[in-house]
């Protein structure tokens, strides 16, 4: 009964904090973190012991999956270099640098144990940063980098942590460590890919939004647990499964199924995400008590934490700065790529005008169409890199958004009792996470406003959505063919009905006539409307594959098509 009361109180606190966040502009995780810290210091508050598996096994897989399923693969591909630079290279370098510094500051802590602490504090948590960024309208490219980095850096950090802890107890081999890292990632990629495709195939055949959503709740664990049992990266497996599901689900699931799943996952993500921040704050009193019972002092914790925070910031600024300089120097490469694409386009046009025997017939037309699609995709990539560069101001925002979160504390708790100065390491990790959340999260809105970093102009976005929707509508009409020869599901459509519907599908009206002819025409309108929506969906998928339009425009167009599909289902 007491546990149920506490759960209800936590749920109420999350809801109240969310309302307060919307009114004050302070990110909900920061509000809940402070609430948890305050309550932990109240004498009558019961002790909350955070088990690492609650986060690493219970909360982390669904949170990563809920984020990955919403991130377009195209966006990750276009920023993959920067994302891997920050989520893998920066994490490894930070872990090694923190290990060396901690070993110098506290000689009793071995270098391997210091690296373990470095692995714990290296991964960033983008929850608060993305909440602030969405509210203040950060550019889409920066949001993609923040989300992509947080999806992948947990995996690299946990692999480094596992290697460091093994080095403390059983020695270290660089060759074995590199082999284990590559093996863990490759095996996780395979498991995540298989789980993603298999569950999409299964859910597409259930034809029931409730059953589909119920199955989707176990997908993260279907990917995570087998990967962990195989000593691979469960985090990478979950992310890959989520990306596969999000990419293929847009084609395989109906609008109602996607809407139901999205609503349920957003609710679950909201509760779990904010609940763990509240739980994180409640750990303070227990950590302070453990510190009092150890040989370490609060002053020592403060010094080590401050040095680590400064070191992490310097490293992050340096690594982001390298990417900013790289962005500035890529214009010649983009110009060369555009010229190359123009040459390929000319060759494809010449093949289309004078096709060879290998390119004749339907198969040849498909191959030429694929070539043209690749050229269009390449041009869209070039245009994206030019229109969404990471400037010095954007780099400053990325550097200041390096907040640590609950995964840092949960990973720290996995450090065993056999490690010397474990209490010091865990407490430092907690202090680094809390201070980074409050310091960076509390001042990030000011930094964004001060630097004047903003996303797409609303008028420009409206024009883009109008152009996109007009384009896919025209392609859908063209795909249906002449109005006097449209056949849907083997049933010919009356040309008069086709012309009326294809005017824009808004003039279809019920004449209130019960005659068989009227019912027949109404049935034809429904058939044609469904086929038209399907053709629009195909055209939208084509645009998503090319990537000439922004993700926000594509998402809004998809929602408009979903609305039409839902109206058809509701009659």
C-alpha positions in Angstrom: 0.0 0.0 0.0 2.8 2.4 0.8 4.5 1.7 -2.5 1.2 2.4 -4.3 0.8 5.7 -2.5 4.4 6.7 -3.3 3.8 5.8 -7.0 0.7 7.9 -7.1 2.5 10.8 -5.4 5.3 10.5 -8.0 2.8 10.6 -10.8 1.1 13.7 -9.4 4.5 15.3 -9.0 5.4 14.6 -12.6 2.1 16.1 -13.9 2.4 19.2 -11.7 6.1 19.7 -12.7 5.1 19.4 -16.4 2.4 22.1 -15.9 4.9 24.3 -14.0 7.4 23.8 -16.8 5.1 25.0 -19.5 4.3 28.1 -17.5 7.9 29.0 -16.4 9.8 27.7 -19.4 12.1 25.5 -17.2 12.5 22.0 -18.6 10.4 19.4 -16.7 13.4 17.1 -15.9 15.2 20.0 -14.2 12.1 20.8 -12.1 11.7 17.1 -11.1 15.4 16.8 -10.3 15.2 19.7 -7.8 12.0 18.4 -6.3 13.7 15.0 -5.8 16.7 16.6 -4.1 14.5 18.7 -1.8 12.4 15.7 -0.8 15.5 13.5 -0.2 16.7 16.0 2.4 13.5 16.0 4.4 14.0 13.8 7.5 10.7 11.9 7.1 11.2 10.9 3.5 11.8 7.2 3.1 15.0 6.0 1.6 15.0 5.2 -2.1 17.6 2.8 -3.3 18.1 3.0 -7.1 19.0 -0.4 -8.5 21.1 -0.1 -11.7 19.0 -2.6 -13.6 15.9 -0.4 -13.0 17.5 2.1 -15.4 19.8 0.1 -17.6 17.4 -2.8 -18.2 14.0 -1.5 -17.2 13.9 2.2 -18.4 16.8 2.7 -20.9 15.6 0.3 -23.6 12.0 1.7 -24.0 13.3 5.3 -23.8 15.9 4.7 -26.5 13.3 2.9 -28.6 10.7 5.6 -28.2 13.2 8.2 -29.4 14.7 6.1 -32.2 11.4 5.2 -33.7 10.7 8.9 -34.3 14.1 9.9 -35.7 14.1 9.8 -39.5 16.9 7.6 -40.8 17.6 10.2 -43.5 18.5 12.8 -40.9 20.8 10.4 -39.1 22.6 9.5 -42.3 23.2 13.2 -43.2 24.7 14.0 -39.8 26.2 10.5 -39.1 29.8 11.8 -39.2 29.2 14.4 -36.6 27.1 12.1 -34.5 29.6 9.3 -34.4 32.4 11.8 -33.8 30.6 13.0 -30.6 29.0 9.8 -29.5 32.0 7.4 -30.0 35.3 9.3 -30.4 34.5 12.0 -27.8 33.2 9.4 -25.3 36.4 7.3 -25.6 38.7 10.3 -25.4 36.8 11.7 -22.5 36.9 8.5 -20.6 40.6 8.2 -21.0 41.3 11.8 -20.1 39.1 11.7 -17.0 40.8 8.4 -16.0 44.2 10.1 -16.2 43.1 13.2 -14.3 41.4 11.3 -11.5 44.4 9.1 -11.1 46.6 12.2 -10.7 44.2 13.9 -8.3 43.5 10.8 -6.2 46.5 8.4 -6.5 44.6 5.7 -4.6 42.3 5.4 -7.6 43.9 3.3 -10.3 43.9 4.5 -13.9 41.4 1.7 -15.0 39.0 2.7 -12.2 39.4 6.4 -13.3 38.6 5.3 -16.9 35.5 3.6 -15.5 34.4 6.9 -13.9 35.2 8.6 -17.2 33.0 6.2 -19.1 30.2 6.9 -16.6 30.3 10.7 -17.0 31.0 10.8 -20.7 27.6 10.1 -22.3 25.3 13.1 -22.6 21.5 13.1 -21.9 19.6 15.1 -24.5 16.2 15.0 -22.7 16.4 18.4 -21.1 18.4 19.9 -24.0 15.8 18.7 -26.7 12.9 19.9 -24.5 14.5 23.4 -24.4 15.5 23.3 -28.0 12.0 22.4 -29.3 10.5 25.1 -27.2 12.9 27.8 -28.4 13.0 26.6 -32.1 16.6 25.3 -32.5 17.5 24.4 -36.1 16.6 20.9 -37.1 20.2 19.9 -37.7 21.2 20.7 -34.2 18.3 18.8 -32.8 19.2 15.8 -34.9 22.8 15.9 -33.7 21.7 16.1 -30.0 19.2 13.2 -30.3 21.5 11.1 -32.4 24.4 11.6 -30.0 22.3 10.6 -27.0 21.0 7.5 -28.9 24.5 6.2 -29.5 26.8 7.5 -26.8 25.2 5.3 -24.1 26.4 2.2 -26.1 30.0 3.4 -26.5 30.1 4.5 -22.8 28.8 1.2 -21.5 31.2 -0.8 -23.6 34.1 1.3 -22.3 32.8 0.9 -18.8 32.7 -2.8 -19.1 36.2 -2.9 -20.5 37.6 -0.7 -17.7 36.0 -2.7 -15.0 37.4 -5.9 -16.5 40.8 -4.3 -16.6 40.6 -3.6 -12.9 39.9 -7.2 -12.0 41.5 -9.2 -14.8 44.0 -7.0 -16.6 43.8 -5.1 -20.0 44.6 -6.0 -23.6 44.1 -3.3 -26.2 43.7 -5.9 -29.0 41.0 -7.8 -27.0 39.3 -4.5 -26.1 39.1 -3.4 -29.7 37.9 -6.9 -30.8 35.2 -6.9 -28.1 34.0 -3.4 -29.1 33.7 -4.3 -32.8 32.1 -7.6 -32.1 29.6 -6.0 -29.7 28.6 -3.4 -32.2 28.3 -5.7 -35.2 26.4 -8.3 -33.4 24.0 -5.7 -32.0 23.4 -4.3 -35.5 22.4 -7.7 -36.7 20.1 -8.5 -33.8 18.5 -5.1 -33.9 17.9 -5.3 -37.7 16.4 -8.7 -37.5 14.2 -7.9 -34.5 13.0 -4.6 -36.2 12.0 -6.3 -39.5 10.5 -9.4 -37.8 8.3 -7.3 -35.4 7.2 -4.9 -38.2 6.2 -8.0 -40.3 4.2 -9.4 -37.4 2.5 -6.2 -36.4 1.5 -5.4 -40.0 -0.5 -8.7 -39.9 -2.3 -8.2 -36.6 -4.6 -5.5 -38.1 -5.5 -4.3 -34.6 -4.0 -1.0 -33.2 -4.4 -2.3 -29.6 -2.5 -5.6 -30.3 0.1 -3.8 -32.4 0.8 -1.3 -29.5 0.9 -4.2 -27.0 3.5 -6.0 -29.1 5.5 -2.8 -29.7 6.0 -2.5 -25.9 8.1 -5.6 -25.8 10.1 -4.8 -29.0 12.9 -2.9 -27.1 13.4 -5.9 -24.7 13.3 -8.4 -27.6 16.3 -6.5 -29.0 18.0 -5.6 -25.8 18.0 -8.9 -23.8 19.3 -11.2 -26.5 22.0 -8.7 -27.4 23.1 -8.5 -23.8 23.0 -12.3 -23.4 25.3 -12.5 -26.5 27.6 -10.0 -24.8 26.8 -7.4 -27.5 25.5 -3.9 -27.1 21.9 -4.0 -26.1 21.7 -0.3 -26.5 22.8 -0.4 -30.2 20.3 -3.3 -30.8 17.4 -1.3 -29.4 18.3 1.8 -31.4 18.6 -0.1 -34.7 15.3 -1.9 -34.0 13.6 1.5 -33.4 15.1 3.0 -36.5 14.0 0.0 -38.6 10.5 0.2 -37.1 10.1 3.9 -37.6 11.4 3.7 -41.2 9.3 0.8 -42.4 6.3 1.4 -40.1 5.4 4.5 -42.2 4.6 2.2 -45.1 3.3 -0.9 -43.3 1.0 0.5 -40.6 -2.2 2.4 -41.1 -2.7 6.0 -39.9 -4.8 4.8 -37.0 -2.3 2.2 -35.9 0.5 4.8 -36.1 -1.5 7.4 -34.2 -2.5 4.9 -31.4 1.1 3.7 -31.0 2.5 7.2 -31.1 0.1 8.4 -28.4 0.8 5.4 -26.1 4.6 5.6 -26.5 4.6 9.4 -25.9 2.7 8.8 -22.7 5.0 6.0 -21.6 8.1 8.1 -22.5 6.8 11.1 -20.6 6.2 9.1 -17.4 9.4 7.0 -17.5 11.7 9.8 -18.6 10.5 12.2 -16.0 10.1 9.6 -13.3 13.8 8.6 -13.5 14.8 12.2 -13.0 12.7 12.4 -9.9 14.2 9.2 -8.7 17.7 10.5 -9.5 17.1 13.5 -7.2 15.9 11.2 -4.4 19.3 9.5 -4.3 21.1 12.5 -2.8 20.5 11.7 0.9 21.7 8.1 0.5 24.9 9.2 -1.3 25.7 11.8 1.3 25.3 9.2 4.1 27.6 6.7 2.2 30.1 9.6 1.8 30.1 10.2 5.6 30.8 6.6 6.2 33.8 6.5 3.8 37.3 7.9 4.0 36.5 10.6 1.5 35.4 14.2 2.2 32.9 16.5 0.6 35.8 18.9 -0.3 37.6 16.1 -2.2 34.4 15.3 -4.1 33.8 18.9 -4.9 37.4 19.4 -6.3 37.3 16.2 -8.4 33.9 17.0 -9.7 34.8 20.6 -10.6 37.9 19.4 -12.5 36.0 16.7 -14.4 33.2 19.2 -15.3 35.8 21.7 -16.7 37.7 18.9 -18.5 34.5 17.5 -20.1 33.5 21.0 -21.2 36.9 21.8 -22.7 36.9 18.4 -24.6 33.4 18.9 -25.9 34.2 22.5 -27.1 37.3 21.2 -28.9 35.5 18.3 -30.6 32.5 20.4 -31.6 35.0 23.1 -32.9 36.6 20.5 -35.1 33.3 19.8 -36.7 32.5 23.5 -37.1 35.8 24.0 -38.9 35.1 21.0 -41.1 31.7 22.4 -42.1 33.3 25.6 -43.1 35.8 23.9 -45.4 33.4 21.5 -47.1 32.0 24.0 -49.8 34.6 23.0 -52.4 33.7 19.4 -51.8 30.0 20.2 -52.2 30.6 22.0 -55.4 32.6 19.1 -56.8 29.8 16.7 -55.7 27.2 18.9 -57.5 29.2 18.9 -60.7 29.6 15.1 -60.5 25.8 14.7 -60.0 25.1 16.9 -63.0 27.4 14.7 -65.1 25.6 11.6 -63.9 22.2 13.2 -64.6 23.3 14.0 -68.2 24.4 10.4 -68.7 21.1 9.1 -67.4 19.2 11.5 -69.7 21.3 10.3 -72.7 20.5 6.6 -71.8 16.8 7.5 -71.6 16.9 9.1 -75.0 18.9 6.3 -76.6 18.4 3.2 -74.4 20.6 0.2 -74.9 19.0 -3.3 -75.1 19.8 -3.8 -71.4 17.7 -0.7 -70.4 14.7 -1.4 -72.6 11.4 -2.5 -71.3 9.9 -2.1 -67.8 13.0 -3.4 -66.1 15.2 -0.8 -67.9 12.7 1.9 -67.0 12.9 0.9 -63.3 16.7 1.0 -63.4 16.7 4.5 -65.1 14.2 5.6 -62.5 16.5 4.4 -59.7 19.5 6.2 -61.2 17.5 9.4 -61.3 16.3 9.0 -57.8 19.8 8.6 -56.6 20.8 11.8 -58.4 17.9 13.6 -56.8 18.9 12.3 -53.4 22.5 13.4 -53.9 21.4 16.9 -54.9 19.1 17.0 -51.9 22.0 16.0 -49.6 24.1 18.8 -51.0 21.3 21.3 -50.6 20.8 20.1 -47.0 24.4 20.5 -46.1 24.4 24.1 -47.6 21.1 25.1 -45.9 21.7 23.5 -42.5 25.4 24.1 -41.7 26.6 23.9 -38.1 27.9 27.5 -37.6 30.0 28.7 -34.7 26.9 29.8 -32.9 25.3 26.5 -33.4 28.5 24.8 -32.2 28.4 26.9 -29.1 24.9 25.6 -28.4 26.0 22.0 -29.0 28.9 22.5 -26.6 26.8 24.0 -23.9 24.2 21.2 -24.2 26.5 18.5 -22.8 24.3 17.6 -19.9 24.6 14.3 -18.1 21.6 12.4 -16.8 20.2 9.3 -15.1 22.2 6.8 -17.2 25.4 8.4 -15.6 24.2 7.6 -12.1 22.8 4.1 -13.0 26.1 3.2 -14.7 28.1 4.4 -11.7 26.1 2.1 -9.4 27.3 -0.8 -11.5 30.8 -0.3 -10.2 31.3 -3.1 -7.8 32.3 -3.0 -4.1 35.7 -4.5 -5.0 36.7 -1.2 -6.6 38.7 1.0 -4.3 37.1 4.3 -3.4 33.8 3.2 -5.0 31.9 5.7 -2.9 34.0 8.5 -4.2 33.5 7.5 -7.8 29.7 7.1 -7.5 29.3 10.4 -5.6 31.5 12.3 -8.1 29.4 10.8 -10.9 26.2 12.0 -9.2 27.6 15.5 -8.6 28.8 15.8 -12.2 25.3 14.8 -13.5 23.3 17.0 -11.2 25.6 20.1 -11.7 25.7 19.7 -15.4 21.9 19.4 -15.6 21.2 22.4 -13.4 24.1 24.6 -14.8 23.8 23.8 -18.5 20.1 23.1 -18.5 19.3 26.2 -16.5 21.3 28.6 -18.7 20.9 26.9 -22.1 17.8 29.0 -22.9 19.7 32.2 -22.2 22.6 31.0 -24.4 20.3 30.2 -27.3 18.6 33.5 -27.1 21.8 35.4 -26.6 23.4 33.8 -29.7 20.3 34.2 -31.7 20.2 30.6 -32.9 16.8 29.8 -34.5 15.3 27.4 -37.0 13.2 27.8 -40.1 11.1 30.9 -40.5 7.4 30.1 -40.1 6.4 31.6 -43.5 9.1 29.7 -45.2 8.0 26.5 -43.5 4.4 27.1 -44.6 5.5 27.6 -48.2 7.6 24.5 -48.1 4.6 22.4 -46.8 2.4 23.9 -49.5 4.8 23.0 -52.2 5.4 19.5 -50.9 1.7 18.7 -50.5 0.9 20.2 -53.9 3.7 18.1 -55.4 2.6 14.8 -53.9 -1.0 15.6 -54.8 0.0 16.1 -58.5 2.0 12.9 -58.5 -0.9 11.0 -57.0 -3.3 12.3 -59.7 -0.8 11.4 -62.4 -0.3 7.9 -60.9 -4.1 7.3 -61.1 -4.0 7.9 -64.9 -6.7 9.4 -67.1 -10.1 9.9 -65.4 -11.8 7.8 -68.0 -9.6 4.8 -67.4 -9.3 4.6 -63.6 -9.8 1.1 -62.1 -9.6 0.5 -58.3 -9.8 -3.0 -56.9 -11.0 -4.3 -60.3 -13.9 -1.8 -60.3 -14.0 0.9 -63.0 -14.6 4.5 -61.7 -17.1 6.7 -63.4 -15.2 9.5 -65.2 -17.6 12.1 -63.8 -17.0 10.9 -60.3 -13.2 10.8 -60.9 -13.2 14.4 -62.2 -15.3 15.6 -59.2 -13.1 13.8 -56.7 -9.8 14.8 -58.2 -10.7 18.4 -58.1 -9.2 18.3 -54.6 -11.5 15.8 -52.9 -13.2 18.5 -50.9 -16.3 18.8 -53.1 -17.5 15.2 -52.5 -20.8 15.5 -50.9 -23.7 13.2 -49.9 -26.7 14.1 -52.1 -29.1 12.4 -49.7 -30.3 10.2 -52.5 -31.1 6.6 -51.7 -31.2 5.4 -55.3 -28.8 2.6 -56.4 -27.1 5.0 -58.7 -26.3 7.4 -55.9 -25.1 4.7 -53.6 -22.9 3.4 -56.4 -21.3 6.8 -57.0 -20.8 7.2 -53.3 -19.0 3.9 -53.2 -16.9 4.9 -56.1 -15.9 8.1 -54.4 -14.8 6.2 -51.3 -12.8 3.8 -53.4 -11.2 6.6 -55.4 -10.5 8.6 -52.3 -8.7 5.6 -50.7 -6.7 4.9 -53.8 -5.8 8.6 -54.0 -4.6 8.6 -50.4 -2.6 5.5 -51.1 -1.0 7.2 -54.1 -0.2 10.3 -52.1 1.4 8.1 -49.5 3.6 6.5 -52.1 4.6 9.9 -53.4 5.4 11.1 -49.9 7.6 8.0 -49.3 9.4 8.9 -52.5 10.0 12.4 -51.3 11.2 11.0 -47.9 13.7 8.8 -49.7 15.0 11.7 -51.7 15.1 14.2 -48.8 14.7 17.4 -50.8 12.2 18.7 -48.2 12.8 19.3 -44.5 11.8 16.6 -41.9 9.2 19.0 -40.4 7.6 19.6 -43.7 7.5 15.8 -44.5 6.1 15.1 -41.0 3.3 17.7 -41.4 2.4 16.4 -44.9 2.2 12.9 -43.4 -0.1 14.1 -40.7 -2.4 15.7 -43.3 -2.6 12.5 -45.3 -3.2 10.6 -42.0 -6.1 12.9 -41.3 -7.7 12.1 -44.7 -7.2 8.4 -44.1 -8.8 8.6 -40.6 -11.8 10.5 -42.1 -12.2 7.6 -44.5 -12.1 5.1 -41.8 -14.7 7.0 -39.7 -17.0 7.3 -42.7 
